[in-house]
Amino acid sequence: MKFVVLLYVLYISPIGIKGEAHTNESEATLIAEEQCGKYIHKAVRPLLNYIDQLKVEIEDNNNKIDHKDKKISNIEGEINICARKLKTCQDRPIPNSCTHFGDNPGIHEIKPNNITINVPCDSGTAGPGWVVIQQRINGQEDFYRNWTTYRTGFGNFGGDFFLGLENIHHLTNAQPHELYIHMEDFDGNIQYVRYAEFAIAGEDDQYRLITLGRAEGNATHYALTYHKNHKFSTYDRDNDDKSSGNCASRTQCAGGWWYNDCAHSNLNGIYYDQKVYRYNAIFWESNASLKMVKILLRPKNDVE
């Protein structure tokens, strides 16, 4: 009996102890796993939330990119349309005179002699198709200018201006032109003269008035005929036939013109805002100053 008890103590009892230890170890493992899971959940959850937030932002950004891509596509389409329209305009030939615009006055682009220029077209003064090359209506522009300025032109198309000798030369050199001069004095009288032909030379011949055809109208034609075959003069380029002095100087006619032994006309003189009798005024034959002047050109071949 003692042997049995001893055997139990020596063999069976340790087994019980081991089983109890194993149970405690499993419980500890479960507790550790549970605590570890709680820790991981606590530590990783914000990261998971941030990832979810990033997914939302990425989706929102993708939507914005898609929207911008559509806008870019629409803009590209509009650019292509504009490019086609521009090509159509570029392919369309530029007319060489105002006659192509008919009764549509205003500033237009024309191309005489392969030179592109902007000009004011007039259809109300003497019918359609005229280019206005000079205008005096308010005295806001000083016409006492040097050679370079008269060559290139100056002023405002809405007021007083001179189109420029070089441009006038290109116009009249491209094809035969007629000339129309419209004038009004301070008494309300309107005069005009129309020359069947008009042309000036280039700068190498000092823009000489080389062609002036048959005239008609209620203003005397001799006022300009007197200047035919004469070169243009300014205060710094004396090309007149006067033996002494310069007809374009301030003490003479005070403006650029095709002076002979001075003048029977000068439409580029000083603008006076009332009627005066002065040689440096804007005048036509008589020395009485003019209130308004408009000089126009039109191709002969386009209207005959």
PLY file of the C-alpha trace (Angstrom):
ply
format ascii 1.0
element vertex 304
property float x
property float y
property float z
element edge 303
property int vertex1
property int vertex2
end_header
0.00 0.00 0.00
2.78 2.32 0.87
4.36 1.44 -2.45
1.22 2.46 -4.35
0.99 5.75 -2.59
4.61 6.39 -3.25
4.15 5.55 -6.90
1.26 8.00 -7.15
3.29 10.67 -5.55
6.23 10.03 -7.77
4.41 9.55 -11.08
0.77 10.62 -11.09
1.21 13.84 -9.10
3.65 15.47 -11.53
1.28 14.80 -14.41
-1.40 16.75 -12.63
0.95 19.62 -12.03
2.01 19.62 -15.65
-1.60 19.69 -16.84
-2.36 22.61 -14.61
0.68 24.50 -15.87
-0.31 23.83 -19.47
-3.79 25.25 -18.79
-2.36 28.40 -17.26
0.00 28.85 -20.25
-2.89 28.60 -22.76
-4.88 31.13 -20.87
-1.91 33.47 -20.82
-1.45 33.03 -24.53
-5.07 33.88 -25.19
-4.84 36.90 -22.95
-1.67 38.01 -24.70
-3.23 37.50 -28.10
-6.29 39.46 -27.04
-4.20 42.29 -25.67
-2.01 42.24 -28.76
-5.10 42.38 -30.98
-6.46 45.30 -29.00
-3.12 47.08 -29.29
-2.84 46.43 -33.00
-6.42 47.61 -33.56
-5.73 50.74 -31.52
-2.46 51.44 -33.32
-3.50 50.55 -36.87
-7.05 51.96 -36.89
-5.96 55.60 -37.44
-3.76 54.43 -40.31
-6.67 52.58 -41.84
-8.87 55.63 -41.40
-6.17 57.78 -43.10
-5.98 55.30 -45.97
-9.77 55.51 -46.37
-9.51 59.31 -46.37
-6.78 59.16 -49.03
-8.98 56.93 -51.17
-11.78 59.52 -50.99
-9.37 62.34 -51.85
-7.88 60.36 -54.72
-11.33 59.69 -56.11
-12.22 63.38 -55.74
-8.97 64.42 -57.48
-9.60 61.94 -60.26
-13.03 63.48 -60.77
-11.46 66.94 -60.88
-8.86 65.74 -63.38
-11.59 64.25 -65.55
-13.46 67.57 -65.39
-10.32 69.52 -66.35
-9.54 67.05 -69.12
-13.00 67.71 -70.55
-12.44 71.47 -70.31
-9.06 71.13 -71.99
-10.63 69.03 -74.70
-13.32 71.69 -75.23
-10.69 74.47 -75.35
-8.63 72.48 -77.83
-11.75 72.09 -79.95
-12.37 75.86 -79.83
-8.71 76.51 -80.71
-9.01 74.20 -83.70
-12.14 76.04 -84.84
-10.35 79.40 -84.49
-7.34 78.03 -86.35
-9.55 76.91 -89.23
-11.26 80.31 -89.30
-7.88 82.04 -89.22
-6.64 79.89 -92.08
-9.77 80.75 -94.02
-9.11 84.44 -93.43
-5.46 84.05 -94.38
-6.38 82.17 -97.52
-8.89 84.86 -98.50
-7.15 87.41 -100.74
-6.89 90.95 -99.40
-8.53 93.44 -101.80
-6.36 96.13 -103.36
-8.83 98.99 -102.91
-11.93 100.18 -101.06
-14.19 99.44 -104.06
-14.45 95.85 -102.83
-16.24 97.03 -99.68
-19.02 98.85 -101.54
-21.28 100.84 -99.22
-19.47 99.55 -96.14
-17.32 102.49 -95.00
-14.85 102.38 -92.15
-11.29 101.22 -91.61
-10.37 98.33 -93.90
-7.23 96.43 -94.81
-6.20 96.63 -98.44
-3.14 95.45 -100.35
-2.09 97.67 -103.26
1.22 96.89 -104.91
1.68 93.92 -102.50
1.86 96.35 -99.57
-0.75 95.81 -96.83
-2.14 99.00 -95.25
-5.15 100.02 -93.19
-7.16 102.81 -94.78
-10.42 104.68 -94.12
-12.95 103.83 -96.83
-15.60 106.42 -97.75
-18.91 105.79 -99.52
-20.83 108.91 -98.50
-18.89 111.77 -100.08
-18.77 110.85 -103.77
-20.15 107.31 -103.98
-18.64 104.00 -102.85
-15.08 102.80 -103.10
-12.97 105.82 -102.11
-9.86 105.81 -99.92
-9.54 108.96 -97.83
-5.89 110.05 -98.01
-6.21 113.38 -96.17
-8.77 115.01 -93.89
-8.98 118.36 -92.05
-12.00 118.83 -89.80
-10.98 120.14 -86.39
-7.39 121.39 -86.29
-6.27 118.84 -83.70
-3.31 117.76 -85.82
-0.41 120.04 -86.68
0.42 119.65 -90.39
3.70 121.53 -90.07
5.63 118.25 -90.15
8.99 117.06 -91.42
9.72 114.89 -94.46
9.81 111.59 -92.59
6.41 112.18 -91.00
4.80 113.12 -94.31
6.33 110.04 -95.87
4.88 107.62 -93.30
1.66 109.48 -92.47
0.22 110.88 -89.25
-2.97 111.74 -87.40
-6.18 109.98 -86.46
-8.61 108.52 -88.99
-11.47 109.86 -86.87
-10.16 113.42 -87.10
-7.31 115.14 -88.96
-4.80 112.91 -90.73
-2.53 112.42 -93.73
-2.25 108.84 -95.04
1.42 109.17 -95.99
3.22 109.81 -99.27
4.59 106.28 -99.46
1.12 104.77 -99.09
-0.33 107.19 -101.65
2.46 106.24 -104.04
1.70 102.53 -103.63
-1.98 103.18 -104.26
-1.48 105.18 -107.44
1.36 102.99 -108.70
-0.70 99.79 -108.40
-3.32 100.94 -110.92
-4.74 104.20 -112.36
-6.64 106.29 -109.81
-8.97 109.25 -109.90
-8.87 112.06 -107.35
-11.76 113.78 -105.59
-11.36 116.84 -103.35
-14.25 117.94 -101.13
-14.05 121.39 -99.47
-16.29 123.51 -97.25
-15.68 127.13 -96.20
-16.82 129.05 -93.12
-19.80 130.50 -95.03
-21.23 127.01 -95.53
-20.31 126.82 -99.23
-19.31 123.38 -100.51
-16.92 122.95 -103.42
-15.48 119.92 -105.09
-13.19 119.03 -107.95
-12.68 115.62 -109.52
-9.60 114.72 -111.56
-9.86 111.77 -113.94
-6.34 110.62 -113.07
-3.89 111.16 -110.25
-0.50 109.63 -109.45
2.68 110.53 -107.58
6.20 109.16 -108.01
8.19 107.36 -105.35
10.61 108.85 -102.85
13.51 108.59 -105.28
11.75 111.33 -107.29
10.63 113.21 -104.15
7.00 112.05 -104.59
6.54 114.26 -107.64
2.94 114.90 -108.78
3.33 113.14 -112.12
-0.26 112.61 -113.29
-3.30 114.87 -113.06
-6.12 114.19 -115.51
-9.12 116.08 -116.82
-11.06 117.91 -114.10
-14.72 118.60 -113.36
-16.60 120.20 -110.48
-17.57 123.62 -109.13
-14.06 124.38 -107.80
-11.33 125.64 -110.12
-9.03 122.87 -111.28
-6.08 125.20 -111.83
-5.47 125.39 -108.09
-3.86 121.93 -108.31
-2.94 121.86 -112.01
-0.47 124.64 -111.21
1.42 122.10 -109.07
1.60 119.27 -111.61
5.10 117.83 -112.24
6.42 119.37 -109.04
8.05 117.58 -106.15
6.75 117.45 -102.60
8.36 119.85 -100.13
8.47 120.07 -96.35
10.20 122.55 -94.08
13.25 120.27 -93.94
13.20 119.20 -97.62
13.04 122.17 -100.02
12.06 120.90 -103.48
10.05 123.89 -104.73
10.82 126.22 -107.65
11.02 129.34 -105.53
14.32 131.09 -106.12
14.81 131.97 -102.47
13.35 130.55 -99.29
11.24 127.45 -98.73
7.52 127.53 -99.55
6.86 124.93 -96.82
8.42 127.06 -94.07
6.43 128.53 -91.20
6.70 132.04 -92.68
5.34 130.88 -96.05
2.68 128.16 -96.50
3.51 126.28 -93.29
2.89 122.72 -94.48
4.02 120.01 -96.89
2.73 120.28 -100.51
3.70 119.98 -104.17
4.92 123.59 -104.39
5.71 125.34 -107.64
6.90 128.92 -107.15
4.82 128.56 -104.01
1.12 127.86 -104.37
-2.36 128.28 -105.82
-3.51 125.76 -103.25
-2.30 124.22 -100.02
-4.61 121.85 -98.19
-1.96 121.07 -95.58
-1.62 124.59 -94.20
-2.53 125.87 -90.75
-6.11 125.14 -89.60
-7.91 128.28 -88.45
-11.20 127.96 -86.60
-12.65 130.99 -88.39
-12.48 132.62 -91.78
-9.17 134.38 -92.37
-7.23 135.48 -95.45
-3.74 134.18 -94.91
-1.25 132.51 -97.19
-0.39 129.88 -94.56
-4.02 128.80 -94.11
-5.77 125.83 -95.73
-6.79 127.35 -99.05
-7.84 126.57 -102.62
-7.02 129.36 -105.14
-8.47 132.07 -102.91
-6.55 132.78 -99.72
-9.74 132.43 -97.66
-9.26 129.68 -95.10
-11.29 126.49 -95.42
-13.26 124.89 -92.60
-13.21 121.32 -93.86
-11.26 119.34 -96.47
-11.30 115.71 -97.57
-9.07 114.25 -100.31
-10.06 110.87 -101.76
-8.67 108.33 -104.24
-10.43 105.56 -106.15
-9.18 103.12 -108.81
-10.47 103.97 -112.27
-10.62 100.40 -113.52
-12.90 99.27 -110.70
-15.65 101.77 -111.46
-15.61 102.21 -115.21
0 1
1 2
2 3
3 4
4 5
5 6
6 7
7 8
8 9
9 10
10 11
11 12
12 13
13 14
14 15
15 16
16 17
17 18
18 19
19 20
20 21
21 22
22 23
23 24
24 25
25 26
26 27
27 28
28 29
29 30
30 31
31 32
32 33
33 34
34 35
35 36
36 37
37 38
38 39
39 40
40 41
41 42
42 43
43 44
44 45
45 46
46 47
47 48
48 49
49 50
50 51
51 52
52 53
53 54
54 55
55 56
56 57
57 58
58 59
59 60
60 61
61 62
62 63
63 64
64 65
65 66
66 67
67 68
68 69
69 70
70 71
71 72
72 73
73 74
74 75
75 76
76 77
77 78
78 79
79 80
80 81
81 82
82 83
83 84
84 85
85 86
86 87
87 88
88 89
89 90
90 91
91 92
92 93
93 94
94 95
95 96
96 97
97 98
98 99
99 100
100 101
101 102
102 103
103 104
104 105
105 106
106 107
107 108
108 109
109 110
110 111
111 112
112 113
113 114
114 115
115 116
116 117
117 118
118 119
119 120
120 121
121 122
122 123
123 124
124 125
125 126
126 127
127 128
128 129
129 130
130 131
131 132
132 133
133 134
134 135
135 136
136 137
137 138
138 139
139 140
140 141
141 142
142 143
143 144
144 145
145 146
146 147
147 148
148 149
149 150
150 151
151 152
152 153
153 154
154 155
155 156
156 157
157 158
158 159
159 160
160 161
161 162
162 163
163 164
164 165
165 166
166 167
167 168
168 169
169 170
170 171
171 172
172 173
173 174
174 175
175 176
176 177
177 178
178 179
179 180
180 181
181 182
182 183
183 184
184 185
185 186
186 187
187 188
188 189
189 190
190 191
191 192
192 193
193 194
194 195
195 196
196 197
197 198
198 199
199 200
200 201
201 202
202 203
203 204
204 205
205 206
206 207
207 208
208 209
209 210
210 211
211 212
212 213
213 214
214 215
215 216
216 217
217 218
218 219
219 220
220 221
221 222
222 223
223 224
224 225
225 226
226 227
227 228
228 229
229 230
230 231
231 232
232 233
233 234
234 235
235 236
236 237
237 238
238 239
239 240
240 241
241 242
242 243
243 244
244 245
245 246
246 247
247 248
248 249
249 250
250 251
251 252
252 253
253 254
254 255
255 256
256 257
257 258
258 259
259 260
260 261
261 262
262 263
263 264
264 265
265 266
266 267
267 268
268 269
269 270
270 271
271 272
272 273
273 274
274 275
275 276
276 277
277 278
278 279
279 280
280 281
281 282
282 283
283 284
284 285
285 286
286 287
287 288
288 289
289 290
290 291
291 292
292 293
293 294
294 295
295 296
296 297
297 298
298 299
299 300
300 301
301 302
302 303
